[in-house]
Amino acid sequence: MNGLFAGSFSPPTNGHIDIILRSAPMFETLYVAVMANPDKTYLFSPSERIDMLQECVGTLPNVRLIQGSGLTSILAQKLGCHMLVRGVRDSSDYDYEKKMADMNFALCGVDTLLLPARQSLSQVSSSLVLEIAQLGGDVSKFVPETVLNHIQTALKKEC
């Protein structure tokens, strides 16, 4: 069985990496799709986000990094995935993800595996990491070192 973990990964955080590491053994192939939300602006291009993920999880033999677009459930169908993987940090994440899981099943018959975030990672989100970094804060405990280097380089270019 194949799974799909889709997100913007802008930037990839330790929470994202943890979900990938925990879910990859459950599937023959775990597709990790870098998606674009038209309502968001990104510091990193999709290819840069894929490169960062490659640096973090590229050695996992069954993980395939791809760029995706459109509805996640349709992408899952196209890839032959029977399960979506989603991380859940808190009860508000659960409420949102449960609704999305129900909708994705209604649309395409694809199930969703909700993995709770490790307690030490439950406060980590890409948007908060970027906000802290842009304001000069230390985000080294929230992202892999290679991602931290990318963030620092990108923020220097913005100045």
N, CA, C and O atoms as a GROMACS GRO file, in nm:
protein
  636
    1MET      N    1   0.085  -0.118   0.000
    1MET     CA    2   0.000   0.000   0.000
    1MET      C    3   0.090   0.125   0.000
    1MET      O    4   0.194   0.128   0.065
    2ASN      N    5   0.047   0.226  -0.074
    2ASN     CA    6   0.119   0.353  -0.084
    2ASN      C    7   0.047   0.460  -0.004
    2ASN      O    8  -0.076   0.459   0.009
    3GLY      N    9   0.125   0.553   0.050
    3GLY     CA   10   0.070   0.665   0.124
    3GLY      C   11   0.116   0.797   0.066
    3GLY      O   12   0.213   0.802  -0.010
    4LEU      N   13   0.046   0.903   0.102
    4LEU     CA   14   0.078   1.037   0.056
    4LEU      C   15   0.074   1.133   0.174
    4LEU      O   16  -0.027   1.145   0.243
    5PHE      N   17   0.186   1.202   0.196
    5PHE     CA   18   0.196   1.308   0.295
    5PHE      C   19   0.216   1.437   0.217
    5PHE      O   20   0.323   1.460   0.160
    6ALA      N   21   0.115   1.522   0.215
    6ALA     CA   22   0.118   1.645   0.136
    6ALA      C   23   0.116   1.765   0.229
    6ALA      O   24   0.051   1.766   0.333
    7GLY      N   25   0.190   1.868   0.188
    7GLY     CA   26   0.192   1.992   0.265
    7GLY      C   27   0.272   2.096   0.190
    7GLY      O   28   0.328   2.070   0.084
    8SER      N   29   0.276   2.216   0.247
    8SER     CA   30   0.354   2.320   0.182
    8SER      C   31   0.502   2.308   0.219
    8SER      O   32   0.589   2.345   0.140
    9PHE      N   33   0.532   2.257   0.339
    9PHE     CA   34   0.670   2.236   0.382
    9PHE      C   35   0.755   2.362   0.360
    9PHE      O   36   0.865   2.355   0.305
   10SER      N   37   0.702   2.475   0.405
   10SER     CA   38   0.770   2.601   0.378
   10SER      C   39   0.803   2.674   0.508
   10SER      O   40   0.731   2.766   0.547
   11PRO      N   41   0.908   2.635   0.574
   11PRO     CA   42   1.008   2.533   0.542
   11PRO      C   43   0.973   2.401   0.609
   11PRO      O   44   0.885   2.394   0.695
   12PRO      N   45   1.044   2.294   0.569
   12PRO     CA   46   1.027   2.167   0.642
   12PRO      C   47   1.074   2.185   0.787
   12PRO      O   48   1.180   2.244   0.812
   13THR      N   49   0.997   2.134   0.880
   13THR     CA   50   1.030   2.145   1.022
   13THR      C   51   1.063   2.008   1.079
   13THR      O   52   1.046   1.906   1.013
   14ASN      N   53   1.111   2.007   1.202
   14ASN     CA   54   1.135   1.880   1.270
   14ASN      C   55   1.005   1.800   1.284
   14ASN      O   56   1.006   1.677   1.286
   15GLY      N   57   0.893   1.872   1.295
   15GLY     CA   58   0.763   1.803   1.301
   15GLY      C   59   0.734   1.729   1.172
   15GLY      O   60   0.690   1.614   1.175
   16HIS      N   61   0.756   1.793   1.058
   16HIS     CA   62   0.736   1.727   0.928
   16HIS      C   63   0.827   1.604   0.916
   16HIS      O   64   0.783   1.497   0.876
   17ILE      N   65   0.954   1.622   0.951
   17ILE     CA   66   1.050   1.514   0.937
   17ILE      C   67   1.010   1.397   1.027
   17ILE      O   68   1.022   1.281   0.986
   18ASP      N   69   0.964   1.426   1.147
   18ASP     CA   70   0.920   1.321   1.239
   18ASP      C   71   0.803   1.242   1.180
   18ASP      O   72   0.800   1.119   1.188
   19ILE      N   73   0.707   1.311   1.122
   19ILE     CA   74   0.592   1.242   1.061
   19ILE      C   75   0.638   1.154   0.945
   19ILE      O   76   0.591   1.041   0.930
   20ILE      N   77   0.730   1.203   0.865
   20ILE     CA   78   0.782   1.122   0.753
   20ILE      C   79   0.855   0.999   0.807
   20ILE      O   80   0.830   0.888   0.760
   21LEU      N   81   0.942   1.017   0.904
   21LEU     CA   82   1.018   0.904   0.959
   21LEU      C   83   0.927   0.801   1.024
   21LEU      O   84   0.952   0.681   1.014
   22ARG      N   85   0.822   0.846   1.090
   22ARG     CA   86   0.730   0.752   1.158
   22ARG      C   87   0.636   0.682   1.062
   22ARG      O   88   0.598   0.568   1.086
   23SER      N   89   0.598   0.750   0.955
   23SER     CA   90   0.499   0.689   0.865
   23SER      C   91   0.562   0.609   0.751
   23SER      O   92   0.499   0.516   0.700
   24ALA      N   93   0.682   0.642   0.709
   24ALA     CA   94   0.745   0.573   0.595
   24ALA      C   95   0.746   0.421   0.610
   24ALA      O   96   0.718   0.352   0.512
   25PRO      N   97   0.777   0.366   0.728
   25PRO     CA   98   0.778   0.219   0.739
   25PRO      C   99   0.642   0.153   0.721
   25PRO      O  100   0.633   0.031   0.704
   26MET      N  101   0.536   0.231   0.726
   26MET     CA  102   0.401   0.176   0.713
   26MET      C  103   0.360   0.150   0.569
   26MET      O  104   0.259   0.085   0.544
   27PHE      N  105   0.439   0.200   0.473
   27PHE     CA  106   0.398   0.197   0.333
   27PHE      C  107   0.507   0.138   0.244
   27PHE      O  108   0.626   0.146   0.273
   28GLU      N  109   0.461   0.080   0.134
   28GLU     CA  110   0.556   0.038   0.032
   28GLU      C  111   0.628   0.160  -0.023
   28GLU      O  112   0.751   0.164  -0.032
   29THR      N  113   0.549   0.262  -0.059
   29THR     CA  114   0.602   0.390  -0.102
   29THR      C  115   0.526   0.500  -0.029
   29THR      O  116   0.403   0.501  -0.026
   30LEU      N  117   0.601   0.594   0.030
   30LEU     CA  118   0.540   0.714   0.087
   30LEU      C  119   0.579   0.830  -0.003
   30LEU      O  120   0.696   0.865  -0.014
   31TYR      N  121   0.479   0.887  -0.068
   31TYR     CA  122   0.501   1.007  -0.149
   31TYR      C  123   0.490   1.128  -0.056
   31TYR      O  124   0.396   1.138   0.022
   32VAL      N  125   0.586   1.216  -0.066
   32VAL     CA  126   0.582   1.343   0.008
   32VAL      C  127   0.568   1.450  -0.098
   32VAL      O  128   0.660   1.476  -0.176
   33ALA      N  129   0.451   1.512  -0.101
   33ALA     CA  130   0.418   1.610  -0.206
   33ALA      C  131   0.427   1.751  -0.152
   33ALA      O  132   0.359   1.787  -0.056
   34VAL      N  133   0.511   1.831  -0.216
   34VAL     CA  134   0.520   1.973  -0.186
   34VAL      C  135   0.410   2.042  -0.266
   34VAL      O  136   0.413   2.045  -0.389
   35MET      N  137   0.315   2.096  -0.195
   35MET     CA  138   0.198   2.158  -0.256
   35MET      C  139   0.209   2.310  -0.248
   35MET      O  140   0.285   2.365  -0.168
   36ALA      N  141   0.131   2.376  -0.331
   36ALA     CA  142   0.126   2.522  -0.330
   36ALA      C  143  -0.016   2.565  -0.298
   36ALA      O  144  -0.112   2.522  -0.362
   37ASN      N  145  -0.028   2.650  -0.198
   37ASN     CA  146  -0.157   2.708  -0.162
   37ASN      C  147  -0.161   2.846  -0.227
   37ASN      O  148  -0.077   2.930  -0.195
   38PRO      N  149  -0.257   2.871  -0.318
   38PRO     CA  150  -0.260   3.000  -0.387
   38PRO      C  151  -0.283   3.119  -0.294
   38PRO      O  152  -0.258   3.233  -0.332
   39ASP      N  153  -0.329   3.094  -0.171
   39ASP     CA  154  -0.352   3.201  -0.076
   39ASP      C  155  -0.227   3.237   0.005
   39ASP      O  156  -0.230   3.331   0.085
   40LYS      N  157  -0.118   3.164  -0.015
   40LYS     CA  158   0.005   3.187   0.061
   40LYS      C  159   0.116   3.240  -0.028
   40LYS      O  160   0.120   3.212  -0.148
   41THR      N  161   0.204   3.317   0.032
   41THR     CA  162   0.328   3.352  -0.036
   41THR      C  163   0.439   3.274   0.034
   41THR      O  164   0.434   3.252   0.155
   42TYR      N  165   0.538   3.233  -0.043
   42TYR     CA  166   0.641   3.144   0.009
   42TYR      C  167   0.778   3.208  -0.001
   42TYR      O  168   0.809   3.278  -0.097
   43LEU      N  169   0.860   3.182   0.100
   43LEU     CA  170   1.000   3.225   0.099
   43LEU      C  171   1.082   3.136   0.005
   43LEU      O  172   1.181   3.180  -0.053
   44PHE      N  173   1.038   3.010  -0.010
   44PHE     CA  174   1.110   2.912  -0.092
   44PHE      C  175   1.023   2.861  -0.206
   44PHE      O  176   0.903   2.841  -0.189
   45SER      N  177   1.085   2.841  -0.321
   45SER     CA  178   1.014   2.784  -0.436
   45SER      C  179   0.985   2.636  -0.407
   45SER      O  180   1.046   2.577  -0.318
   46PRO      N  181   0.891   2.576  -0.482
   46PRO     CA  182   0.866   2.433  -0.463
   46PRO      C  183   0.993   2.348  -0.480
   46PRO      O  184   1.014   2.254  -0.404
   47SER      N  185   1.076   2.380  -0.577
   47SER     CA  186   1.198   2.300  -0.597
   47SER      C  187   1.295   2.317  -0.480
   47SER      O  188   1.364   2.222  -0.444
   48GLU      N  189   1.301   2.436  -0.422
   48GLU     CA  190   1.387   2.456  -0.305
   48GLU      C  191   1.335   2.375  -0.186
   48GLU      O  192   1.413   2.319  -0.109
   49ARG      N  193   1.203   2.370  -0.170
   49ARG     CA  194   1.144   2.292  -0.060
   49ARG      C  195   1.170   2.143  -0.080
   49ARG      O  196   1.197   2.071   0.016
   50ILE      N  197   1.161   2.097  -0.205
   50ILE     CA  198   1.193   1.957  -0.234
   50ILE      C  199   1.340   1.930  -0.205
   50ILE      O  200   1.373   1.826  -0.148
   51ASP      N  201   1.428   2.021  -0.243
   51ASP     CA  202   1.571   2.005  -0.215
   51ASP      C  203   1.597   1.994  -0.065
   51ASP      O  204   1.676   1.910  -0.021
   52MET      N  205   1.531   2.077   0.014
   52MET     CA  206   1.549   2.071   0.159
   52MET      C  207   1.501   1.936   0.214
   52MET      O  208   1.568   1.876   0.298
   53LEU      N  209   1.386   1.891   0.167
   53LEU     CA  210   1.336   1.761   0.211
   53LEU      C  211   1.430   1.649   0.168
   53LEU      O  212   1.452   1.554   0.243
   54GLN      N  213   1.486   1.660   0.048
   54GLN     CA  214   1.581   1.561  -0.001
   54GLN      C  215   1.702   1.551   0.093
   54GLN      O  216   1.749   1.442   0.124
   55GLU      N  217   1.749   1.667   0.138
   55GLU     CA  218   1.863   1.669   0.229
   55GLU      C  219   1.829   1.604   0.363
   55GLU      O  220   1.917   1.551   0.430
   56CYS      N  221   1.702   1.608   0.403
   56CYS     CA  222   1.659   1.556   0.532
   56CYS      C  223   1.618   1.410   0.530
   56CYS      O  224   1.649   1.335   0.622
   57VAL      N  225   1.549   1.368   0.424
   57VAL     CA  226   1.494   1.232   0.422
   57VAL      C  227   1.529   1.156   0.294
   57VAL      O  228   1.475   1.048   0.269
   58GLY      N  229   1.619   1.210   0.215
   58GLY     CA  230   1.653   1.150   0.086
   58GLY      C  231   1.713   1.011   0.094
   58GLY      O  232   1.715   0.939  -0.006
   59THR      N  233   1.762   0.972   0.210
   59THR     CA  234   1.820   0.839   0.223
   59THR      C  235   1.716   0.731   0.252
   59THR      O  236   1.748   0.612   0.248
   60LEU      N  237   1.593   0.771   0.279
   60LEU     CA  238   1.488   0.671   0.304
   60LEU      C  239   1.449   0.607   0.171
   60LEU      O  240   1.404   0.677   0.080
   61PRO      N  241   1.466   0.476   0.159
   61PRO     CA  242   1.451   0.412   0.028
   61PRO      C  243   1.310   0.414  -0.031
   61PRO      O  244   1.295   0.406  -0.153
   62ASN      N  245   1.209   0.423   0.053
   62ASN     CA  246   1.072   0.416   0.000
   62ASN      C  247   1.002   0.552  -0.004
   62ASN      O  248   0.882   0.558  -0.029
   63VAL      N  249   1.076   0.660   0.021
   63VAL     CA  250   1.016   0.794   0.018
   63VAL      C  251   1.044   0.858  -0.116
   63VAL      O  252   1.159   0.864  -0.160
   64ARG      N  253   0.938   0.907  -0.180
   64ARG     CA  254   0.948   0.976  -0.309
   64ARG      C  255   0.901   1.119  -0.291
   64ARG      O  256   0.787   1.142  -0.248
   65LEU      N  257   0.986   1.214  -0.322
   65LEU     CA  258   0.954   1.357  -0.310
   65LEU      C  259   0.905   1.408  -0.444
   65LEU      O  260   0.971   1.390  -0.546
   66ILE      N  261   0.789   1.473  -0.442
   66ILE     CA  262   0.729   1.522  -0.566
   66ILE      C  263   0.670   1.661  -0.544
   66ILE      O  264   0.646   1.702  -0.431
   67GLN      N  265   0.646   1.730  -0.653
   67GLN     CA  266   0.570   1.855  -0.648
   67GLN      C  267   0.427   1.821  -0.687
   67GLN      O  268   0.404   1.752  -0.786
   68GLY      N  269   0.332   1.868  -0.609
   68GLY     CA  270   0.192   1.839  -0.636
   68GLY      C  271   0.113   1.967  -0.653
   68GLY      O  272   0.158   2.076  -0.618
   69SER      N  273  -0.008   1.951  -0.707
   69SER     CA  274  -0.098   2.064  -0.721
   69SER      C  275  -0.241   2.011  -0.719
   69SER      O  276  -0.265   1.892  -0.737
   70GLY      N  277  -0.332   2.102  -0.698
   70GLY     CA  278  -0.473   2.064  -0.699
   70GLY      C  279  -0.515   1.997  -0.569
   70GLY      O  280  -0.453   2.015  -0.464
   71LEU      N  281  -0.622   1.920  -0.580
   71LEU     CA  282  -0.676   1.852  -0.462
   71LEU      C  283  -0.587   1.734  -0.423
   71LEU      O  284  -0.548   1.654  -0.507
   72THR      N  285  -0.556   1.726  -0.296
   72THR     CA  286  -0.470   1.620  -0.246
   72THR      C  287  -0.531   1.482  -0.271
   72THR      O  288  -0.460   1.388  -0.306
   73SER      N  289  -0.661   1.470  -0.254
   73SER     CA  290  -0.726   1.340  -0.273
   73SER      C  291  -0.716   1.294  -0.419
   73SER      O  292  -0.702   1.174  -0.445
   74ILE      N  293  -0.725   1.387  -0.513
   74ILE     CA  294  -0.710   1.353  -0.655
   74ILE      C  295  -0.567   1.310  -0.684
   74ILE      O  296  -0.543   1.214  -0.756
   75LEU      N  297  -0.470   1.383  -0.626
   75LEU     CA  298  -0.330   1.346  -0.642
   75LEU      C  299  -0.306   1.206  -0.586
   75LEU      O  300  -0.236   1.126  -0.648
   76ALA      N  301  -0.363   1.178  -0.471
   76ALA     CA  302  -0.348   1.043  -0.412
   76ALA      C  303  -0.400   0.936  -0.508
   76ALA      O  304  -0.337   0.833  -0.527
   77GLN      N  305  -0.515   0.962  -0.566
   77GLN     CA  306  -0.573   0.868  -0.663
   77GLN      C  307  -0.478   0.846  -0.780
   77GLN      O  308  -0.453   0.733  -0.820
   78LYS      N  309  -0.426   0.955  -0.836
   78LYS     CA  310  -0.335   0.946  -0.951
   78LYS      C  311  -0.210   0.867  -0.919
   78LYS      O  312  -0.157   0.796  -1.004
   79LEU      N  313  -0.162   0.879  -0.794
   79LEU     CA  314  -0.039   0.810  -0.753
   79LEU      C  315  -0.064   0.667  -0.706
   79LEU      O  316   0.031   0.593  -0.678
   80GLY      N  317  -0.190   0.628  -0.697
   80GLY     CA  318  -0.222   0.495  -0.647
   80GLY      C  319  -0.207   0.483  -0.496
   80GLY      O  320  -0.176   0.375  -0.445
   81CYS      N  321  -0.228   0.593  -0.426
   81CYS     CA  322  -0.219   0.593  -0.280
   81CYS      C  323  -0.357   0.569  -0.220
   81CYS      O  324  -0.456   0.627  -0.263
   82HIS      N  325  -0.360   0.483  -0.120
   82HIS     CA  326  -0.486   0.452  -0.053
   82HIS      C  327  -0.498   0.519   0.083
   82HIS      O  328  -0.599   0.505   0.152
   83MET      N  329  -0.393   0.593   0.120
   83MET     CA  330  -0.392   0.654   0.252
   83MET      C  331  -0.322   0.789   0.246
   83MET      O  332  -0.212   0.801   0.190
   84LEU      N  333  -0.385   0.890   0.304
   84LEU     CA  334  -0.321   1.019   0.326
   84LEU      C  335  -0.264   1.019   0.468
   84LEU      O  336  -0.324   0.962   0.559
   85VAL      N  337  -0.151   1.082   0.486
   85VAL     CA  338  -0.088   1.094   0.617
   85VAL      C  339  -0.094   1.240   0.658
   85VAL      O  340  -0.060   1.330   0.581
   86ARG      N  341  -0.139   1.263   0.780
   86ARG     CA  342  -0.148   1.399   0.831
   86ARG      C  343  -0.098   1.402   0.976
   86ARG      O  344  -0.129   1.312   1.054
   87GLY      N  345  -0.022   1.504   1.010
   87GLY     CA  346   0.019   1.524   1.147
   87GLY      C  347  -0.083   1.611   1.218
   87GLY      O  348  -0.142   1.701   1.159
   88VAL      N  349  -0.102   1.582   1.346
   88VAL     CA  350  -0.200   1.656   1.426
   88VAL      C  351  -0.129   1.705   1.552
   88VAL      O  352  -0.080   1.625   1.632
   89ARG      N  353  -0.124   1.837   1.569
   89ARG     CA  354  -0.053   1.896   1.684
   89ARG      C  355  -0.142   1.914   1.806
   89ARG      O  356  -0.095   1.899   1.919
   90ASP      N  357  -0.269   1.946   1.785
   90ASP     CA  358  -0.358   1.976   1.897
   90ASP      C  359  -0.502   1.953   1.856
   90ASP      O  360  -0.530   1.905   1.746
   91SER      N  361  -0.595   1.987   1.945
   91SER     CA  362  -0.736   1.958   1.919
   91SER      C  363  -0.791   2.039   1.803
   91SER      O  364  -0.879   1.991   1.731
   92SER      N  365  -0.744   2.160   1.782
   92SER     CA  366  -0.793   2.237   1.667
   92SER      C  367  -0.744   2.176   1.536
   92SER      O  368  -0.817   2.174   1.438
   93ASP      N  369  -0.619   2.127   1.534
   93ASP     CA  370  -0.570   2.054   1.417
   93ASP      C  371  -0.657   1.931   1.393
   93ASP      O  372  -0.694   1.902   1.279
   94TYR      N  373  -0.689   1.859   1.501
   94TYR     CA  374  -0.769   1.738   1.486
   94TYR      C  375  -0.905   1.770   1.424
   94TYR      O  376  -0.948   1.703   1.331
   95ASP      N  377  -0.972   1.872   1.476
   95ASP     CA  378  -1.104   1.908   1.423
   95ASP      C  379  -1.096   1.940   1.273
   95ASP      O  380  -1.180   1.894   1.196
   96TYR      N  381  -0.996   2.017   1.233
   96TYR     CA  382  -0.979   2.052   1.092
   96TYR      C  383  -0.946   1.927   1.010
   96TYR      O  384  -1.007   1.903   0.906
   97GLU      N  385  -0.849   1.850   1.055
   97GLU     CA  386  -0.804   1.732   0.979
   97GLU      C  387  -0.912   1.626   0.970
   97GLU      O  388  -0.920   1.554   0.870
   98LYS      N  389  -0.996   1.613   1.072
   98LYS     CA  390  -1.106   1.517   1.070
   98LYS      C  391  -1.206   1.555   0.960
   98LYS      O  392  -1.254   1.469   0.886
   99LYS      N  393  -1.237   1.684   0.951
   99LYS     CA  394  -1.328   1.730   0.845
   99LYS      C  395  -1.268   1.704   0.707
   99LYS      O  396  -1.336   1.658   0.616
  100MET      N  397  -1.138   1.733   0.694
  100MET     CA  398  -1.070   1.709   0.566
  100MET      C  399  -1.067   1.560   0.533
  100MET      O  400  -1.086   1.521   0.418
  101ALA      N  401  -1.043   1.477   0.633
  101ALA     CA  402  -1.040   1.332   0.612
  101ALA      C  403  -1.176   1.283   0.563
  101ALA      O  404  -1.183   1.202   0.471
  102ASP      N  405  -1.281   1.331   0.624
  102ASP     CA  406  -1.415   1.292   0.582
  102ASP      C  407  -1.444   1.338   0.440
  102ASP      O  408  -1.502   1.263   0.361
  103MET      N  409  -1.403   1.459   0.406
  103MET     CA  410  -1.425   1.511   0.271
  103MET      C  411  -1.344   1.434   0.168
  103MET      O  412  -1.395   1.400   0.061
  104ASN      N  413  -1.217   1.406   0.199
  104ASN     CA  414  -1.133   1.330   0.105
  104ASN      C  415  -1.188   1.190   0.081
  104ASN      O  416  -1.181   1.138  -0.030
  105PHE      N  417  -1.243   1.129   0.186
  105PHE     CA  418  -1.302   0.997   0.168
  105PHE      C  419  -1.427   1.008   0.081
  105PHE      O  420  -1.450   0.924  -0.006
  106ALA      N  421  -1.509   1.111   0.105
  106ALA     CA  422  -1.629   1.130   0.024
  106ALA      C  423  -1.596   1.157  -0.122
  106ALA      O  424  -1.666   1.110  -0.212
  107LEU      N  425  -1.488   1.233  -0.146
  107LEU     CA  426  -1.449   1.266  -0.283
  107LEU      C  427  -1.392   1.147  -0.359
  107LEU      O  428  -1.430   1.122  -0.474
  108CYS      N  429  -1.303   1.074  -0.296
  108CYS     CA  430  -1.224   0.974  -0.369
  108CYS      C  431  -1.211   0.839  -0.300
  108CYS      O  432  -1.148   0.748  -0.354
  109GLY      N  433  -1.268   0.825  -0.182
  109GLY     CA  434  -1.255   0.697  -0.112
  109GLY      C  435  -1.117   0.674  -0.053
  109GLY      O  436  -1.081   0.560  -0.022
  110VAL      N  437  -1.040   0.780  -0.036
  110VAL     CA  438  -0.906   0.767   0.022
  110VAL      C  439  -0.916   0.792   0.173
  110VAL      O  440  -0.977   0.890   0.217
  111ASP      N  441  -0.855   0.703   0.250
  111ASP     CA  442  -0.855   0.717   0.396
  111ASP      C  443  -0.742   0.808   0.440
  111ASP      O  444  -0.651   0.839   0.364
  112THR      N  445  -0.750   0.851   0.566
  112THR     CA  446  -0.648   0.939   0.623
  112THR      C  447  -0.599   0.881   0.754
  112THR      O  448  -0.677   0.842   0.840
  113LEU      N  449  -0.467   0.876   0.768
  113LEU     CA  450  -0.403   0.836   0.892
  113LEU      C  451  -0.360   0.963   0.964
  113LEU      O  452  -0.277   1.039   0.912
  114LEU      N  453  -0.415   0.987   1.083
  114LEU     CA  454  -0.380   1.104   1.162
  114LEU      C  455  -0.277   1.062   1.266
  114LEU      O  456  -0.306   0.982   1.355
  115LEU      N  457  -0.157   1.117   1.255
  115LEU     CA  458  -0.050   1.087   1.351
  115LEU      C  459  -0.034   1.204   1.446
  115LEU      O  460  -0.012   1.317   1.403
  116PRO      N  461  -0.046   1.179   1.576
  116PRO     CA  462  -0.026   1.289   1.670
  116PRO      C  463   0.120   1.332   1.673
  116PRO      O  464   0.210   1.249   1.666
  117ALA      N  465   0.141   1.462   1.682
  117ALA     CA  466   0.277   1.515   1.693
  117ALA      C  467   0.336   1.472   1.826
  117ALA      O  468   0.265   1.460   1.927
  118ARG      N  469   0.464   1.448   1.826
  118ARG     CA  470   0.534   1.425   1.952
  118ARG      C  471   0.516   1.551   2.038
  118ARG      O  472   0.514   1.662   1.986
  119GLN      N  473   0.503   1.531   2.168
  119GLN     CA  474   0.478   1.645   2.258
  119GLN      C  475   0.584   1.753   2.240
  119GLN      O  476   0.552   1.872   2.244
  120SER      N  477   0.707   1.714   2.219
  120SER     CA  478   0.815   1.812   2.205
  120SER      C  479   0.807   1.892   2.076
  120SER      O  480   0.876   1.993   2.060
  121LEU      N  481   0.722   1.847   1.982
  121LEU     CA  482   0.710   1.914   1.852
  121LEU      C  483   0.572   1.974   1.830
  121LEU      O  484   0.545   2.029   1.723
  122SER      N  485   0.485   1.966   1.928
  122SER     CA  486   0.345   2.005   1.906
  122SER      C  487   0.324   2.154   1.884
  122SER      O  488   0.219   2.194   1.834
  123GLN      N  489   0.422   2.236   1.919
  123GLN     CA  490   0.407   2.381   1.899
  123GLN      C  491   0.469   2.428   1.768
  123GLN      O  492   0.459   2.545   1.733
  124VAL      N  493   0.535   2.337   1.695
  124VAL     CA  494   0.612   2.376   1.577
  124VAL      C  495   0.523   2.383   1.453
  124VAL      O  496   0.453   2.288   1.419
  125SER      N  497   0.528   2.498   1.385
  125SER     CA  498   0.462   2.513   1.255
  125SER      C  499   0.557   2.592   1.165
  125SER      O  500   0.635   2.674   1.212
  126SER      N  501   0.547   2.566   1.036
  126SER     CA  502   0.633   2.638   0.941
  126SER      C  503   0.615   2.788   0.951
  126SER      O  504   0.713   2.862   0.950
  127SER      N  505   0.491   2.833   0.960
  127SER     CA  506   0.466   2.978   0.962
  127SER      C  507   0.525   3.041   1.088
  127SER      O  508   0.580   3.151   1.080
  128LEU      N  509   0.514   2.975   1.202
  128LEU     CA  510   0.574   3.030   1.324
  128LEU      C  511   0.726   3.030   1.316
  128LEU      O  512   0.792   3.125   1.359
  129VAL      N  513   0.783   2.923   1.261
  129VAL     CA  514   0.928   2.915   1.246
  129VAL      C  515   0.978   3.032   1.161
  129VAL      O  516   1.076   3.098   1.196
  130LEU      N  517   0.911   3.056   1.048
  130LEU     CA  518   0.954   3.167   0.962
  130LEU      C  519   0.938   3.302   1.030
  130LEU      O  520   1.025   3.388   1.020
  131GLU      N  521   0.828   3.320   1.099
  131GLU     CA  522   0.805   3.447   1.168
  131GLU      C  523   0.913   3.473   1.272
  131GLU      O  524   0.967   3.583   1.281
  132ILE      N  525   0.945   3.371   1.350
  132ILE     CA  526   1.049   3.385   1.452
  132ILE      C  527   1.183   3.416   1.386
  132ILE      O  528   1.256   3.506   1.430
  133ALA      N  529   1.216   3.342   1.279
  133ALA     CA  530   1.343   3.364   1.209
  133ALA      C  531   1.351   3.504   1.149
  133ALA      O  532   1.454   3.570   1.157
  134GLN      N  533   1.241   3.549   1.089
  134GLN     CA  534   1.240   3.683   1.028
  134GLN      C  535   1.257   3.793   1.131
  134GLN      O  536   1.305   3.902   1.099
  135LEU      N  537   1.216   3.766   1.254
  135LEU     CA  538   1.229   3.864   1.362
  135LEU      C  539   1.359   3.847   1.440
  135LEU      O  540   1.378   3.909   1.544
  136GLY      N  541   1.448   3.763   1.389
  136GLY     CA  542   1.580   3.747   1.449
  136GLY      C  543   1.590   3.643   1.558
  136GLY      O  544   1.693   3.634   1.626
  137GLY      N  545   1.485   3.564   1.576
  137GLY     CA  546   1.489   3.461   1.680
  137GLY      C  547   1.561   3.335   1.636
  137GLY      O  548   1.584   3.313   1.517
  138ASP      N  549   1.595   3.253   1.733
  138ASP     CA  550   1.666   3.127   1.710
  138ASP      C  551   1.566   3.015   1.686
  138ASP      O  552   1.488   2.982   1.775
  139VAL      N  553   1.568   2.957   1.568
  139VAL     CA  554   1.476   2.848   1.533
  139VAL      C  555   1.550   2.714   1.520
  139VAL      O  556   1.494   2.618   1.467
  140SER      N  557   1.674   2.708   1.566
  140SER     CA  558   1.757   2.590   1.546
  140SER      C  559   1.699   2.463   1.608
  140SER      O  560   1.729   2.353   1.562
  141LYS      N  561   1.617   2.475   1.712
  141LYS     CA  562   1.561   2.354   1.772
  141LYS      C  563   1.431   2.309   1.703
  141LYS      O  564   1.373   2.207   1.741
  142PHE      N  565   1.386   2.385   1.604
  142PHE     CA  566   1.260   2.353   1.536
  142PHE      C  567   1.277   2.298   1.396
  142PHE      O  568   1.183   2.242   1.338
  143VAL      N  569   1.398   2.314   1.339
  143VAL     CA  570   1.423   2.269   1.201
  143VAL      C  571   1.556   2.194   1.195
  143VAL      O  572   1.645   2.220   1.276
  144PRO      N  573   1.570   2.103   1.099
  144PRO     CA  574   1.700   2.039   1.081
  144PRO      C  575   1.806   2.144   1.045
  144PRO      O  576   1.774   2.249   0.990
  145GLU      N  577   1.932   2.114   1.075
  145GLU     CA  578   2.041   2.209   1.052
  145GLU      C  579   2.047   2.255   0.906
  145GLU      O  580   2.069   2.373   0.879
  146THR      N  581   2.029   2.162   0.814
  146THR     CA  582   2.035   2.200   0.672
  146THR      C  583   1.925   2.300   0.636
  146THR      O  584   1.948   2.390   0.556
  147VAL      N  585   1.807   2.283   0.694
  147VAL     CA  586   1.697   2.376   0.670
  147VAL      C  587   1.729   2.512   0.733
  147VAL      O  588   1.701   2.616   0.674
  148LEU      N  589   1.787   2.510   0.851
  148LEU     CA  590   1.827   2.634   0.916
  148LEU      C  591   1.922   2.713   0.826
  148LEU      O  592   1.910   2.835   0.814
  149ASN      N  593   2.016   2.644   0.765
  149ASN     CA  594   2.110   2.711   0.674
  149ASN      C  595   2.036   2.775   0.556
  149ASN      O  596   2.069   2.887   0.516
  150HIS      N  597   1.937   2.706   0.501
  150HIS     CA  598   1.858   2.761   0.391
  150HIS      C  599   1.780   2.886   0.435
  150HIS      O  600   1.773   2.985   0.363
  151ILE      N  601   1.722   2.878   0.555
  151ILE     CA  602   1.646   2.992   0.606
  151ILE      C  603   1.737   3.113   0.622
  151ILE      O  604   1.704   3.223   0.579
  152GLN      N  605   1.852   3.092   0.685
  152GLN     CA  606   1.945   3.202   0.708
  152GLN      C  607   1.992   3.265   0.576
  152GLN      O  608   2.002   3.387   0.565
  153THR      N  609   2.020   3.180   0.478
  153THR     CA  610   2.064   3.229   0.347
  153THR      C  611   1.953   3.310   0.280
  153THR      O  612   1.978   3.417   0.226
  154ALA      N  613   1.830   3.257   0.283
  154ALA     CA  614   1.718   3.326   0.219
  154ALA      C  615   1.688   3.460   0.285
  154ALA      O  616   1.657   3.558   0.217
  155LEU      N  617   1.698   3.464   0.418
  155LEU     CA  618   1.668   3.588   0.488
  155LEU      C  619   1.777   3.692   0.463
  155LEU      O  620   1.748   3.812   0.461
  156LYS      N  621   1.900   3.650   0.444
  156LYS     CA  622   2.008   3.744   0.409
  156LYS      C  623   1.983   3.804   0.271
  156LYS      O  624   2.011   3.922   0.249
  157LYS      N  625   1.930   3.725   0.178
  157LYS     CA  626   1.900   3.773   0.043
  157LYS      C  627   1.786   3.875   0.046
  157LYS      O  628   1.784   3.967  -0.036
  158GLU      N  629   1.692   3.859   0.138
  158GLU     CA  630   1.578   3.950   0.148
  158GLU      C  631   1.621   4.089   0.192
  158GLU      O  632   1.556   4.188   0.156
  159CYS      N  633   1.728   4.099   0.270
  159CYS     CA  634   1.772   4.228   0.325
  159CYS      C  635   1.831   4.318   0.219
  159CYS      O  636   1.872   4.430   0.250
   0.00000   0.00000   0.00000
